[in-house]
Amino acid sequence: MTARIPPSDRRRFFKQAAACGLLTLVPGVAVASANKLFLRVKVALPDGGGRPEPISFGLVADTHSGDFDDTDRPRYFRSSLGNLEETVQLFNQRNLNFAVHLGDVIQESHNRVTSIAWLSEMDEVFKEFAGPIHYVAGNHDFGDLSKSDFLAATSGTFKAHHYFFDRAGYRFIVLDANHRQDGVAYDRGNFTWTDTFIPQAQLIWLEKTLAQAAAVNRPAIVFVHQTLDETSENHMIKNAAEVRSLFESQGNVTAVFYGHRHAGGYFNINGIHYVGLVATVNGPDKAAGIVKIPGNGTIEIEGIGERQPDWGPFAATGV
């Protein structure tokens, strides 16, 4: 069983330039309100958004790290720290362009100070990746913490809960479904994992973000914690049909990656690939994925660990 390490002093830095690779950033604008926090990032598009270049990135989901005994569900809470460390080492060996945690980084401890410590120590491991890292916050991350707490305790490239960045001819979009249907954002213990929703303001932003990318023939890839495939009522984003319709209307969404449903899964819905990562916490060993998009009109997912299957290659929409 992996011993947990105490959180160390952490370097906090804003890595926007690294996240965009060869792109040139111009100033972005952070926007906050009672129910949303996001970042508008303006980038100089290369060659008018020409043909995408080869790119690969790492994904991990549902580590649920915490100082708890194993359970027969199964849940291996303490093992997640060491499993993430092995995953990051492998990502570095493969020289990936960036890495994304798809949410539920920790299991709530029912004590804010303890949960911040657990999140911080996971972040210490994840930021050992030799490139930009991104967090998609999950519902359990707000069991004891506010959204501000989460951003402060993690070293994600963008200090926001939904945002986009452009790299290698693609637009990558991070969504935040941690809202209830009544419009209240999850914040320090008010979450329910069966009631998740993407609010209207975020959908308006998403539509504009996709349209801007489509205007320069830029394919889009989406990251979100909860599921959009509607195969499990308890794990589904409640306005999933509306979100999928928005994707389809723009015509440039290639794939959507998420966690939340611990068994994972793959679905092709109207030409868009919906890929759920297997939960790391469900086993004593690592589980992750490497997404490879060679720029020739295909996309494939290489499973890392015995529990995460391979998928693809598939035809890539918008490439």
C-alpha positions in Angstrom: 0.0 0.0 0.0 1.4 3.4 -1.0 2.4 5.6 1.9 1.0 9.1 1.7 3.4 12.0 1.7 2.9 15.3 3.4 2.2 18.3 1.1 5.3 20.4 0.5 5.6 24.0 -0.4 4.4 24.4 -3.9 5.4 26.7 -6.8 2.4 28.5 -8.1 2.8 29.7 -11.6 0.6 30.6 -14.6 1.6 28.5 -17.6 -0.6 29.9 -20.4 2.3 30.3 -22.8 3.4 26.7 -22.4 -0.2 25.4 -22.9 -0.4 27.1 -26.3 2.9 25.7 -27.6 3.9 27.6 -30.7 0.9 29.9 -30.5 1.3 33.5 -29.4 -0.9 34.5 -26.6 -2.4 38.0 -26.2 -3.9 39.0 -22.9 -6.9 37.0 -21.7 -9.7 38.2 -19.4 -10.7 36.3 -16.2 -14.5 36.6 -15.5 -16.1 35.6 -12.2 -19.6 35.8 -10.7 -21.6 34.0 -8.0 -22.2 31.0 -10.2 -19.4 30.9 -12.8 -15.7 31.4 -13.2 -14.0 31.1 -16.5 -11.3 32.5 -18.7 -11.5 33.9 -22.2 -8.2 33.2 -23.9 -7.3 35.0 -27.1 -4.7 33.4 -29.3 -3.1 34.2 -32.6 -4.2 31.4 -35.0 -1.4 30.0 -37.2 -2.0 29.8 -40.9 -5.6 30.7 -40.7 -6.4 27.5 -38.8 -4.9 25.1 -41.3 -4.7 21.4 -41.2 -4.1 20.0 -37.7 -0.7 18.7 -36.7 0.0 15.4 -34.9 -0.6 15.7 -31.2 -0.9 13.3 -28.2 -1.9 13.9 -24.6 -2.5 12.0 -21.4 -5.8 11.5 -19.5 -6.5 10.2 -16.0 -9.8 10.2 -14.1 -11.4 9.6 -10.7 -8.4 9.1 -8.5 -10.5 9.9 -5.4 -7.3 10.1 -3.3 -7.8 10.0 0.5 -6.5 8.4 3.7 -9.2 5.7 3.8 -9.1 2.0 4.0 -9.8 0.0 0.8 -13.4 -1.1 0.2 -15.0 -3.9 -1.7 -16.9 -1.6 -4.1 -13.9 -1.6 -4.9 -12.2 1.6 -3.9 -8.4 1.9 -3.4 -8.2 5.4 -2.0 -4.6 5.4 -0.7 -3.3 3.7 -3.8 -4.2 6.6 -6.1 -1.3 8.8 -5.1 1.3 6.2 -6.2 -0.7 5.2 -9.2 -0.8 8.8 -10.4 2.9 9.0 -9.9 3.5 6.0 -12.1 1.1 7.5 -14.7 2.9 10.8 -14.8 6.3 9.0 -15.2 4.9 7.1 -18.1 3.4 10.3 -19.7 6.9 11.9 -19.4 8.5 8.9 -21.1 6.1 9.2 -24.0 6.8 12.9 -24.4 3.2 13.9 -24.5 2.1 17.5 -25.4 0.0 17.9 -22.2 -2.0 16.0 -19.6 -5.5 16.3 -18.2 -7.1 15.1 -15.0 -10.8 14.6 -15.7 -11.9 15.2 -12.1 -12.7 13.7 -8.7 -9.1 14.2 -7.8 -9.8 13.5 -4.1 -12.5 11.8 -2.0 -14.0 14.3 0.5 -12.6 13.9 4.0 -15.4 16.0 5.7 -12.7 18.4 6.9 -11.7 21.4 4.7 -8.1 21.6 5.9 -7.5 17.9 5.4 -9.1 17.9 1.9 -6.9 20.8 0.8 -3.9 18.8 2.0 -4.9 15.8 0.0 -5.6 17.8 -3.1 -2.2 19.6 -2.7 -0.2 16.4 -2.4 -2.0 15.0 -5.5 -1.1 18.2 -7.3 2.5 17.9 -6.3 2.6 14.6 -8.1 0.6 15.7 -11.2 2.7 18.8 -11.8 5.8 16.5 -12.2 4.5 16.1 -15.7 7.0 17.8 -18.0 4.4 20.0 -19.8 1.2 21.8 -19.3 -1.4 20.2 -16.9 -5.1 20.8 -16.9 -7.8 19.9 -14.3 -11.4 19.3 -15.0 -12.9 19.5 -11.5 -15.3 16.7 -10.4 -18.2 16.8 -8.1 -16.4 15.1 -5.2 -13.7 17.8 -5.4 -16.3 20.1 -3.9 -17.4 17.8 -1.0 -15.4 20.0 1.4 -13.9 22.7 -0.8 -15.1 25.8 -2.6 -14.3 26.4 -6.3 -11.8 29.0 -5.2 -10.2 26.4 -2.8 -9.8 24.0 -5.7 -8.1 26.5 -7.9 -5.8 27.7 -5.1 -4.7 24.1 -4.3 -3.9 23.0 -7.8 -1.4 24.1 -10.5 -3.6 23.9 -13.6 -2.4 25.9 -16.5 -5.5 28.1 -16.4 -7.0 29.3 -13.1 -10.6 28.7 -14.3 -13.3 26.0 -14.3 -14.2 26.3 -17.9 -11.9 27.7 -20.7 -10.3 26.8 -24.0 -6.9 26.7 -25.5 -5.6 26.2 -29.0 -2.7 23.9 -29.9 -1.5 22.1 -33.0 -4.5 23.3 -35.0 -7.1 22.0 -32.5 -9.3 23.8 -30.0 -9.4 22.1 -26.6 -12.4 23.0 -24.4 -12.8 22.4 -20.7 -16.4 22.4 -19.4 -17.7 22.6 -15.8 -20.9 20.6 -15.2 -20.7 21.1 -11.4 -24.0 22.9 -11.2 -27.4 21.7 -10.0 -30.4 22.1 -12.2 -31.6 25.0 -10.0 -28.5 26.9 -11.2 -26.6 26.7 -7.9 -22.9 25.9 -8.5 -21.3 23.2 -6.4 -19.3 24.8 -3.7 -18.1 23.3 -0.4 -20.5 20.4 0.4 -23.6 21.4 -1.5 -23.1 18.9 -4.3 -25.2 15.9 -5.3 -23.5 13.5 -7.7 -26.8 12.6 -9.5 -27.8 16.2 -10.3 -25.3 17.8 -12.6 -26.0 20.5 -15.2 -24.2 22.9 -17.6 -25.8 26.3 -17.0 -27.1 28.5 -19.8 -24.4 31.1 -19.6 -21.7 28.5 -20.1 -23.7 27.0 -23.1 -23.7 30.5 -24.7 -20.0 30.8 -24.2 -19.5 27.2 -25.6 -21.5 28.0 -28.7 -19.4 31.1 -29.4 -16.2 29.2 -28.7 -17.0 26.4 -31.1 -18.3 28.8 -33.8 -15.0 30.8 -33.6 -13.0 27.6 -34.1 -15.3 26.4 -36.9 -14.8 29.7 -38.8 -11.1 28.8 -39.2 -11.7 25.1 -39.8 -10.3 24.2 -36.4 -11.5 20.8 -34.9 -12.5 20.8 -31.3 -12.0 18.3 -28.5 -13.9 18.6 -25.2 -13.1 17.6 -21.6 -15.7 17.4 -18.9 -16.1 15.3 -15.7 -19.7 14.0 -16.0 -21.1 11.9 -18.9 -22.9 13.2 -21.9 -23.9 9.8 -23.5 -27.1 9.3 -21.4 -26.4 5.6 -20.8 -26.6 6.0 -17.0 -29.1 8.3 -15.4 -27.1 8.7 -12.2 -23.9 9.8 -14.0 -25.4 11.9 -16.8 -25.4 15.7 -17.2 -29.1 16.5 -17.1 -29.1 18.7 -20.2 -26.8 16.3 -22.1 -29.1 16.2 -25.1 -28.9 20.0 -25.4 -25.1 20.0 -25.2 -24.8 17.2 -27.8 -27.1 19.1 -30.1 -24.9 22.1 -29.8 -21.8 20.0 -30.6 -23.5 18.6 -33.7 -24.8 21.9 -35.0 -21.2 23.3 -35.1 -19.9 20.2 -37.0 -16.3 20.5 -35.7 -16.4 18.5 -32.4 -14.1 15.5 -32.8 -14.3 13.8 -29.4 -15.5 14.3 -25.8 -13.5 12.8 -22.9 -14.9 12.4 -19.4 -14.8 10.4 -16.2 -17.4 10.0 -13.4 -18.9 6.7 -14.5 -16.1 4.5 -13.1 -16.4 1.7 -15.6 -15.7 4.0 -18.5 -16.9 3.3 -22.0 -17.0 4.4 -25.6 -19.9 5.7 -27.6 -20.3 7.1 -31.2 -23.2 9.5 -31.2 -23.9 11.1 -34.6 -20.3 10.9 -35.6 -18.8 12.3 -32.3 -16.7 10.1 -30.1 -17.7 10.0 -26.4 -15.0 8.4 -24.4 -15.2 7.6 -20.6 -12.0 6.9 -18.8 -11.8 4.0 -16.3 -11.5 5.3 -12.7 -8.1 5.0 -11.2 -9.5 4.4 -7.7 -11.3 1.2 -8.8 -8.1 -0.8 -8.7 -4.8 -1.0 -6.9 -2.9 -0.4 -10.2 -2.8 2.6 -12.5 -5.5 3.2 -15.1 -5.1 6.0 -17.7 -5.2 6.8 -21.4 -3.1 8.3 -24.1 -4.9 10.0 -26.9 -3.1 10.0 -30.2 -4.2 12.2 -33.1 -1.7 11.9 -36.0 -3.3 14.5 -38.1 -4.4 12.1 -40.9 -8.1 12.1 -40.0 -8.0 9.5 -37.2 -8.0 9.4 -33.5 -7.2 6.5 -31.1 -6.9 5.9 -27.4 -4.2 3.7 -25.9 -5.1 2.2 -22.6 -2.5 2.5 -19.8 -2.8 -0.3 -17.3 -4.7 -3.6 -17.5 -8.1 -2.0 -16.6 -8.2 0.7 -19.3 -8.9 -0.7 -22.8 -7.6 0.6 -26.1 -10.1 2.2 -28.5 -9.8 3.2 -32.2 -8.5 4.2 -34.5 -11.7 6.1 -35.4 -12.5 8.6 -38.1 -12.1 12.1 -36.6 -14.8 14.7 -37.2 -13.6 18.0 -38.5 -10.0 16.9 -39.3 
